[in-house]
């Protein structure tokens, strides 16, 4: 594998030889903590086969990650004489397990979005904690793991861990850890920050030199900011930096964290993926509620309705396979968002995301309902029209009409939830 770098136009990531790389992620936060080596290999094999290329996982995990041993019966840190956990005293047995998983991911062509710690270890706004980081030990810890993983090529550093930066000490810890990582790996790997829900790293550290690209968490709540509004806002920021959605709503996650509201499904997964793509994202992360937590059969509940092995093949994950193929078939790295292409485009569940390349205009219609285009926004007069189905990956060249006054319709096609479609208008 080749290391990742920011492109010359600052809009996406590339491999070391300059090839554009769209990050297709999965949140596997508890990967190092909950899975055995054999289970980790099964998980990685499956995600690689489905078209994923980024696995987001945490070294100091959320679920009592300091005190509860991992599946190999080891904890990550040793304690000081006073009983506090010392981020500078690494347990070699635990980190050997992390090394193994990172190496297995690299063998399968998978990048690891590696979080040094979950956020409750530096901001216990909620969660188990305890808070163990100061600027001094955060820098040392960053140096230690930065140097340790510099021998690999498949690392993307992800700071933060689902917590906001609300005090000066939070910024001091994150900045120190970032400096330690950079000194440890010699600046080899790009960095971002995973924020709390309904926010972006840009709200906290966009101006930091260590932040190579923004990551947002459009999240699992309603009402909350729409991913397309968040992505477009990051796309417009200066200095220009790539941006991605590192945590949209998870498949089979209770809506608003309450199973009584039902669950997000494959349709919600597609909404986030294609809207983020056409709003200028450098990546998009899928997530499943029972995968990030790696729930076992005897841990199923209304809140975690699946065992993780079953969840690997849920419809949303299989739709990511189609999404990856779509990316391979189209020059996504040349896309520019045109959010004002659709006249009276509502900024709600019916929003149509649109982007343009030199030869094609792309529109994501969330319910397959026709729209009216501002023809003055088109850089060319379309000569060919076609429709792509995100549900099954089928193209149809006879399913779209575009009138001279800009009315775009999908004749004979049913509309509504689950009938989302991508329309391609080509030269």
Beta strands, then each sheet from edge to edge (+ up, - down):
strand 1: 4-6
strand 2: 13-15
strand 3: 20-21
strand 4: 23-27
strand 5: 54-60
strand 6: 77-79
strand 7: 85-90
strand 8: 111-117
strand 9: 155-160
strand 10: 191-194
strand 11: 199-200
strand 12: 213-217
strand 13: 242-245
strand 14: 283-286
strand 15: 336-337
strand 16: 353-356
strand 17: 360-365
strand 18: 371-372
strand 19: 384-388
strand 20: 395-396
strand 21: 401-402
strand 22: 407-409
strand 23: 421-426
sheet 1: 1+ 2- 3+
sheet 2: 10+ 9+ 8+ 5+ 4+ 14+ 13+ 12+ 11-
sheet 3: 6+ 7-
sheet 4: 15+ 16- 17+ 23- 19+ 20-
sheet 5: 18+ 22- 21+
end
